[in-house]
Amino acid sequence: MTRSVLIVDDERNMLMVMELALKDAGYRVLTADRAEAALKLIHDPDLDVILSDLKMPGMSGDEFIRHSRQLRPDVPVIVVTAFGSIRSAIECIQAGASNYLTKPFEPEELQFSVENALRYRDLMLENQQWQAFAMSERGKNRLLGKGAAMQTLRAQITQVAPFKTNVLITGESGTGKEAVARTIHEQGPRADHPWVAINCSAIPRDLMESELFGYVKGAFTGALQNRLGRLEQANHGTLFLDEIGDLELELQAKLLRVLQEREFSPVGSDAIRRVDVRIITATNRDLHELVRQNQFREDLLYRLDVYNIHVPSLRARAEDIPLLANAFLQEFRVEMGKPVVSISEQAMGAMANYPWPGNVRELRNAIERSLLTCNAEVVQQDDLPDRILQQQLTVLPVDTSEAGLGANGMDEWLQESEKKLILQALEQSNGVQANAARLLKISERSLWHRLKKYHIQVTRKATD
């Protein structure tokens, strides 16, 4: 592929010398004798390198270089200058030029300088491509899972992403609600615009308003200059409000105005500012219950909950644990430089039996911790955190021999066996019904019906 070079110099003889030298080297050459004319040429999509003199009538070379760096940051600039202007050339390099040539120079020096600039550009573009690829791969791995629950989740994201509809994401802590929100943003038409996230529970209440809406100089002590809020930073993009249930009522009213009117006022100002932003919110709390408790505005809830996505707990998609665990293993083995390549069957079984109250976030942390203690190529059960090992529960088999049927036959034996299994599971689970249901491989709802059927009272320990 022929590479293209733009030469900008008001000295005609120098312009011709450089043009001939570069054409002889096989380059496509564009020329301009003034910076103003060169500005019309730098939008050429095939342009690879710019050579510019510093001393020119009209727009100066350093001013042209600043413009070119703004308009085409992907194209390196070589400053061409007389010996007495080396200081100016160095200042241009500090402003973004890639190199400089001092007049007079040999054709070979010119060609060598252009070759170096091309290598720099190719490395820069390759780095951008790798960054884009890494972002793409991170996006693909963000919502790993092959089970029905994750397939439904991905289908919901695909359904709502193309629109500016407000989305409320619900689910337990650690399930990946922010990952869902980020994926919606990246799959939608606003992907090239800002993504701004804010955790409503992590910012003190007295700072939340200025953080969200910004402030003007003098609005309060310490407000020494104007500051854009997160809302305005996200203009034309997506604003993600995590833990929206923790937003205080006064700010809920102001957020409602943004949703209804697409406008707001910074702290300390009466000026109205308009924004075009998609708002995605998330919570692990029951917002309807908060409405009943007068802690959350009902009108705001209906504005936010236009489309609801519930992120399943890790317990509800236990079939995805091996896939997630291996993905985290690959991530941390590279980061830590460890030779670990796999997870043993026993360790994987232990993780499959653990209830994961912290969900995917806890699993990720557990894998990271396991790699810290693992000194071999395979993560063993003993490398897992103690809390996982302490949860290894097993249900003892019930006697199914003919002698164990009892005098009243199989129906009574089945009922007694079922009740006995439930009591064993509750005993080993210390009365935690979710764990008992998992041991019995039934749903919590199914267990609840059986507890009612057999009049089993569940406290911290199970009793008849």
Secondary structure by P-SEA (a helix, b strand, c coil): cbbbbbbbcccaaaaaaaaaaaaaaccbbbbbccaaaaaaccccccccbbbbbcccccccaaaaaaaaaaacccbbbbbbbcccaaaaaaaaaaacccccccccccaaaaaaaaaaaaaaaaaaaaaaaaaaaaaaaaaaaccccccaaaaaaaaaaaaccccccbbbbbbcccccaaaaaaaaaaaccccccbbbbbccccccccccccccccccccccccccbbbbccccccccbbbbbcccccccaaaaaaaaaaaaccccccccccbbbbbbbbbbbbbcccaaaaaaaccccaaaaaaaacbbbbbbcccccccaaaaaaaaaaaaaaaaaccccccccaaaaaaaaaccccccaaaaaaaaaaaaaaccccccccccccaaaaaabbbbbbccccccccccccaaaaaaaaaaaaaaaaaaaacccaaaaaaaacccaaaaaaaaaaacccccccccc
